[in-house]
Amino acid sequence: MTAARSGQISAARRALSRGDVNATHQFAAMLVAEDPKDAEGHFLLGIAESSAGRVQTGIQHVGKAVALDPQGEYRAQLAKLFTLIRRDGDAAATLHDAEQALPSDALSRDTMGCVYARLGDHLAALTHFTEAVRLEPRNTEYRYNLAATFNFLGRTDEADAALETLIALAPGDARAHHLLAGLRKQTLERNHLERLVRTHAGSRDGHGRLLLGYAMAKELEDIGQPDEALDRLCAANAEHRRTLPYAFARDAAVFDAIEANWLKQASPPAPEPPSDAPIFIIGMPRTGTTLVDRILSSHPDVESAGELQAMPLAVKKAAGTRSPTVIDPETIAAAAISDMGAVGRDYLQRARHHRRDPALRFTDKFPGNFLYAGLIAQALPSATIVCLRRHPMDTVLSNFRNLFAVSSRYYDYSYDLLDIAAYYARFDRLMSLWRKALPGRVIEVRYEDLVADQEEETRQLLAHCGLAWSDDCLSFHTNQAPVSTPSAAQVRRPIYQDSVARWKRHAAVLEPVQRFFENAGIDLD
């Protein structure tokens, strides 16, 4: 390596480490101009391009770097870039290759862990997060990823210890406080409220204050102060809601488009539909979808593929629209006249990379697939669709109490009680459409019925899915498979009734919601 080239590489790496994408691009472009076969130049140019939002161009350059020098660092970043454009199969294959020549730096090992986690393989991710922390023990991002993975795997004590170490390094890390609060049910003797209140008071970051507000609310609820918990939650959500340019009309337009385009969608049969029989678990979030997923995936003939984005992405691809959102009126209209057989095959191809045993049937528990139930029924005629229903008031409260992916615009409705109520009303109306249009295709399971009589409801559920009875389904809480949803702690307990009719404890605060539902004709009995 010449001194000049070494200097350019060092300059590019330094620029990249401080987030100066333009400088990184300039130095990397010089390297490639001088030698089109300079692997390091292509790698750094690819990272700069992707950091600027040009992911496809970034993939071309990093892919070129891998072809020239198939080292682990290059492969780790290439796998990450593939996940950004939802090429999960290519990401998985690239990870497999990276395992043959493991990178020695912490960032690459953490990157590999993140890609494994994205693909749902948390056990594989754990090895890489552990090594990243060993290499750079003071890096809080790596420690957070390790703690989150311990939580997904049900290793609560190890997650607790990892988070306490992280907080000792970074006392204001709101993500760590939020995850720690959710690891287990807190008690009067053991909780973090004093520290949370102090940290919240010193926080000026809006996202951090939201996370800390939810953490305080959760722990207050745990120690028997539900009114104070809801007060904290209302304040946190109101503060965040004021920052969002959200109006319910945006979601209403999606519901309108689905209803308006159903007749077009329903007319042509799917040519050559796949015969695979996935089990879709749909419904409003926080209504028991994870519980049913655990019950079904405890059956010896079923595995959980997690919450997949495979159907929304397959539909978006079939629609061919260039809009920036996955679902919108334009996409729905175009999808309604698409080749449903192609949608089904594309879905199964995308889902394949999240499965462990192809011999088993699999569940897809993305709740938002209720928007796609009509398309699912056509694209995958052998698929089973299970919709969770929960009392409308408890559904609103539960959505309000759960912090979803803050960066996702899909959940913007969840920070205001009346926005959630309006969303639920349209969900309820859409389910009425599917009930009439798809007779026998969708089984609606009431969360309250499942809690009251687990065995009887499970028998009906298994029968609808075409599965033989298995006692294992009653012991779902012993299922050792990872859980990467907000319900991770709950579904490792036997069925409990704590959450049934929870809304009644807060009837005064929820009175506007109750009045909205009554005026909308929503049954509250």
Secondary structure in CASP SS format (residue, H / E / C, confidence):
PFRMAT SS
TARGET T0000
AUTHOR 0000-0000-0000
METHOD secondary structure of the structure
MODEL  1
M C 1.00
T C 1.00
A H 1.00
A H 1.00
R H 1.00
S H 1.00
G H 1.00
Q H 1.00
I H 1.00
S H 1.00
A H 1.00
A H 1.00
R H 1.00
R H 1.00
A H 1.00
L H 1.00
S H 1.00
R C 1.00
G C 1.00
D C 1.00
V H 1.00
N H 1.00
A H 1.00
T H 1.00
H H 1.00
Q H 1.00
F H 1.00
A H 1.00
A H 1.00
M H 1.00
L H 1.00
V H 1.00
A H 1.00
E H 1.00
D C 1.00
P C 1.00
K C 1.00
D C 1.00
A H 1.00
E H 1.00
G H 1.00
H H 1.00
F H 1.00
L H 1.00
L H 1.00
G H 1.00
I H 1.00
A H 1.00
E H 1.00
S H 1.00
S H 1.00
A C 1.00
G C 1.00
R C 1.00
V H 1.00
Q H 1.00
T H 1.00
G H 1.00
I H 1.00
Q H 1.00
H H 1.00
V H 1.00
G H 1.00
K H 1.00
A H 1.00
V H 1.00
A H 1.00
L H 1.00
D C 1.00
P C 1.00
Q C 1.00
G H 1.00
E H 1.00
Y H 1.00
R H 1.00
A H 1.00
Q H 1.00
L H 1.00
A H 1.00
K H 1.00
L H 1.00
F H 1.00
T H 1.00
L H 1.00
I C 1.00
R C 1.00
R C 1.00
D H 1.00
G H 1.00
D H 1.00
A H 1.00
A H 1.00
A H 1.00
T H 1.00
L H 1.00
H H 1.00
D H 1.00
A H 1.00
E H 1.00
Q C 1.00
A C 1.00
L C 1.00
P C 1.00
S C 1.00
D C 1.00
A H 1.00
L H 1.00
S H 1.00
R H 1.00
D H 1.00
T H 1.00
M H 1.00
G H 1.00
C H 1.00
V H 1.00
Y H 1.00
A H 1.00
R H 1.00
L C 1.00
G C 1.00
D C 1.00
H H 1.00
L H 1.00
A H 1.00
A H 1.00
L H 1.00
T H 1.00
H H 1.00
F H 1.00
T H 1.00
E H 1.00
A H 1.00
V H 1.00
R H 1.00
L H 1.00
E C 1.00
P C 1.00
R C 1.00
N C 1.00
T H 1.00
E H 1.00
Y H 1.00
R H 1.00
Y H 1.00
N H 1.00
L H 1.00
A H 1.00
A H 1.00
T H 1.00
F H 1.00
N H 1.00
F H 1.00
L C 1.00
G C 1.00
R C 1.00
T H 1.00
D H 1.00
E H 1.00
A H 1.00
D H 1.00
A H 1.00
A H 1.00
L H 1.00
E H 1.00
T H 1.00
L H 1.00
I H 1.00
A H 1.00
L H 1.00
A C 1.00
P C 1.00
G C 1.00
D C 1.00
A H 1.00
R H 1.00
A H 1.00
H H 1.00
H H 1.00
L H 1.00
L H 1.00
A H 1.00
G H 1.00
L C 1.00
R C 1.00
K C 1.00
Q C 1.00
T C 1.00
L C 1.00
E C 1.00
R C 1.00
N C 1.00
H C 1.00
L H 1.00
E H 1.00
R H 1.00
L H 1.00
V H 1.00
R H 1.00
T H 1.00
H H 1.00
A H 1.00
G H 1.00
S C 1.00
R C 1.00
D C 1.00
G H 1.00
H H 1.00
G H 1.00
R H 1.00
L H 1.00
L H 1.00
L H 1.00
G H 1.00
Y H 1.00
A H 1.00
M H 1.00
A H 1.00
K H 1.00
E H 1.00
L H 1.00
E H 1.00
D H 1.00
I C 1.00
G C 1.00
Q C 1.00
P H 1.00
D H 1.00
E H 1.00
A H 1.00
L H 1.00
D H 1.00
R H 1.00
L H 1.00
C H 1.00
A H 1.00
A H 1.00
N H 1.00
A H 1.00
E H 1.00
H H 1.00
R H 1.00
R C 1.00
T C 1.00
L C 1.00
P C 1.00
Y C 1.00
A C 1.00
F H 1.00
A H 1.00
R H 1.00
D H 1.00
A H 1.00
A H 1.00
V H 1.00
F H 1.00
D H 1.00
A H 1.00
I H 1.00
E H 1.00
A H 1.00
N H 1.00
W H 1.00
L H 1.00
K H 1.00
Q H 1.00
A H 1.00
S C 1.00
P C 1.00
P C 1.00
A C 1.00
P C 1.00
E C 1.00
P C 1.00
P C 1.00
S C 1.00
D C 1.00
A C 1.00
P C 1.00
I E 1.00
F E 1.00
I E 1.00
I E 1.00
G E 1.00
M C 1.00
P C 1.00
R C 1.00
T C 1.00
G C 1.00
T H 1.00
T H 1.00
L H 1.00
V H 1.00
D H 1.00
R H 1.00
I H 1.00
L H 1.00
S H 1.00
S C 1.00
H C 1.00
P C 1.00
D C 1.00
V E 1.00
E E 1.00
S E 1.00
A C 1.00
G C 1.00
E C 1.00
L C 1.00
Q C 1.00
A H 1.00
M H 1.00
P H 1.00
L H 1.00
A H 1.00
V H 1.00
K H 1.00
K H 1.00
A H 1.00
A H 1.00
G C 1.00
T C 1.00
R C 1.00
S C 1.00
P C 1.00
T C 1.00
V C 1.00
I C 1.00
D C 1.00
P H 1.00
E H 1.00
T H 1.00
I H 1.00
A H 1.00
A H 1.00
A H 1.00
A C 1.00
I C 1.00
S C 1.00
D C 1.00
M H 1.00
G H 1.00
A H 1.00
V H 1.00
G H 1.00
R H 1.00
D H 1.00
Y H 1.00
L H 1.00
Q H 1.00
R H 1.00
A H 1.00
R H 1.00
H C 1.00
H C 1.00
R C 1.00
R C 1.00
D C 1.00
P C 1.00
A C 1.00
L C 1.00
R E 1.00
F E 1.00
T E 1.00
D E 1.00
K C 1.00
F C 1.00
P H 1.00
G H 1.00
N H 1.00
F H 1.00
L H 1.00
Y H 1.00
A H 1.00
G H 1.00
L H 1.00
I H 1.00
A H 1.00
Q H 1.00
A H 1.00
L C 1.00
P C 1.00
S C 1.00
A C 1.00
T E 1.00
I E 1.00
V E 1.00
C E 1.00
L E 1.00
R E 1.00
R C 1.00
H C 1.00
P H 1.00
M H 1.00
D H 1.00
T H 1.00
V H 1.00
L H 1.00
S H 1.00
N H 1.00
F H 1.00
R H 1.00
N C 1.00
L C 1.00
F C 1.00
A C 1.00
V C 1.00
S C 1.00
S C 1.00
R H 1.00
Y H 1.00
Y H 1.00
D H 1.00
Y H 1.00
S H 1.00
Y H 1.00
D C 1.00
L H 1.00
L H 1.00
D H 1.00
I H 1.00
A H 1.00
A H 1.00
Y H 1.00
Y H 1.00
A H 1.00
R H 1.00
F H 1.00
D H 1.00
R H 1.00
L H 1.00
M H 1.00
S H 1.00
L H 1.00
W H 1.00
R H 1.00
K H 1.00
A H 1.00
L C 1.00
P C 1.00
G C 1.00
R C 1.00
V E 1.00
I E 1.00
E E 1.00
V E 1.00
R E 1.00
Y H 1.00
E H 1.00
D H 1.00
L H 1.00
V H 1.00
A H 1.00
D C 1.00
Q H 1.00
E H 1.00
E H 1.00
E H 1.00
T H 1.00
R H 1.00
Q H 1.00
L H 1.00
L H 1.00
A H 1.00
H H 1.00
C C 1.00
G C 1.00
L C 1.00
A C 1.00
W C 1.00
S C 1.00
D H 1.00
D H 1.00
C H 1.00
L H 1.00
S H 1.00
F H 1.00
H H 1.00
T H 1.00
N C 1.00
Q C 1.00
A C 1.00
P C 1.00
V C 1.00
S C 1.00
T C 1.00
P C 1.00
S C 1.00
A C 1.00
A C 1.00
Q H 1.00
V H 1.00
R H 1.00
R C 1.00
P C 1.00
I C 1.00
Y C 1.00
Q C 1.00
D C 1.00
S C 1.00
V C 1.00
A C 1.00
R H 1.00
W H 1.00
K H 1.00
R H 1.00
H H 1.00
A C 1.00
A C 1.00
V C 1.00
L C 1.00
E H 1.00
P H 1.00
V H 1.00
Q H 1.00
R H 1.00
F H 1.00
F H 1.00
E H 1.00
N H 1.00
A H 1.00
G C 1.00
I C 1.00
D C 1.00
L C 1.00
D C 1.00
END
